[in-house]
Amino acid sequence: MELFALFISLALINNVVLSKFLAVCPLLGVSKKSSSALGMGAAVTFVIVIASMITHVLYYQVLVKYHIEYMDLITFILVIASLVQFVEMFLKKVSPPLYKALGVYLPLITTNCAVLGTTLNNITDGYSFIEATVAGFAVSIGFALVIYIFATIRERLEIASTPEGFKGVPIALITAAIMACAFAGLAGLV
C-alpha cells in the first residue's frame, strides 16, 4: 500500500513538471504533436526507471562502500548519458521518424533535470531499491502523462482562434499553469 501511495504521490500530486517545475524545456519543446510527446515520454520513462535502479545500486554498493559519496553527481550523470546514448541508437535504428521528430531534445534527456533530480531524490529521500524503482517509474509516468495531455491541448490550440499576442509560447505557458492548478487539486488524495 505504501508503494501505491508513493506512486500516486509522485505521478499525480507532486508531479515533477507541474509541482517541481523540472523538465519544462522538453515539455515546451516536444509537445507540439502528441506522437512526439508519446515518444519522448517513453524515452524518458526508460531512462528514469533504469537510471533509478542503476544509480541506487552504484551509490550504495560502490560510492558509500568506498566513502566517495561526493562523486554521486558525476556518477549519476555518466549513467544517464550512457542510457540516453542507448535510447538514441535504438530509436535511430528502429524508428527514424520518431528519432527525427524528437530532434535535439532526445540527447537533451541527458541534461533533463527531471532525470537527474529523480535519481538524486531517491538517495536523499532514503528510498530502498524497490522504492527507488517505483519512484522512478512514477515520476516518469507523471512526466509522460503531463507531456501527452499538454501536447493534445496544444494541438487543439493550433486550430483555435487564439488572440495574436497569445499564440505560441504564451498560451502554452498559460495552459501549463492551468494544468498545474488542476493537478494541485489532487493534493488531498494521498
Secondary structure, DSSP 8 states (H G I E B T S, - for coil): -HHHHHHHIIIIIT-TTTTS--SHHHHHHHTTSHHHHHHHHHHHHHHHHHHHHHHHHHIIIIITTTT-GGGHHHHHHHHHHHHHHHHHHHHHHH-HHHHHHHGGGTGGGGG-HHHHHHHHHHHHTT--HHHHHHHHHHHHHHHHHHHHHHHHHHHHHHHS---GGGTTHHHHHHHHHHHHHHHHTTGGG-
